[in-house]
Amino acid sequence: MRPSYSLKYKLASLFVLMFCCAHVQAATFYLIRHAEKQTGDDPSLTQAGHERAHRIANLLAQAHIKKIYSTDYRRTQQTASPLAQKLAVPITTYNPKNLQQLAKKLRQSKENVVIFGHSNTTPQLVRLLSGQAIPDMDESTYHLIYQVITFPESKNNKTAVNVLSSQ
């Protein structure tokens, strides 16, 4: 099976799951590390990074995103920008040093949200939101999209975690 077909199939299946669960006011969070970056302090994205940012925007265009969060670094802002422009949703900045506070705010949400972060913060935020053991992210990994679906009105605040790809 070709990777693009597999990704489209997974996304379609997950969107069906989201709509089926809408009656319990599920919130879906997409947690994404910034795309490929150049070197240096606060670097911009590479050409491959800009291309990935546009793929992410196309993948999530129909996900009913209501809010987009990003750290205030150039690489995360540039990764978030195509999706924000496509959806006409502003980018809200957050401090990656206050992930507990962000997780608490997100858990109270009943909206679909995208959070752009870093290799060290994205898995940590997935853990905080889901309570599940998520492995650390390698510094060379840019393609993972974590989808965390929370069901706040269910017993024990059930959470599902799916790992997608922006390849």
Buried (B, 14 or more C-beta within 10 A) or exposed (E): EEEEEEBEEBBEEBBEBBEEBEEEEBBBBBBBBBBBBEEEEEBEBBEEBBBBBBBBBEBBEEBBBBBBBBBEBBBBBBBBBBBBEBBEBEBEEBEBEEBEEBBEEBBEBEEBBBBBBBBEBBBBBBBBBBEEEBEEBEEEEBBBBBBBBBBBEEEEEBBBBBEBBBE
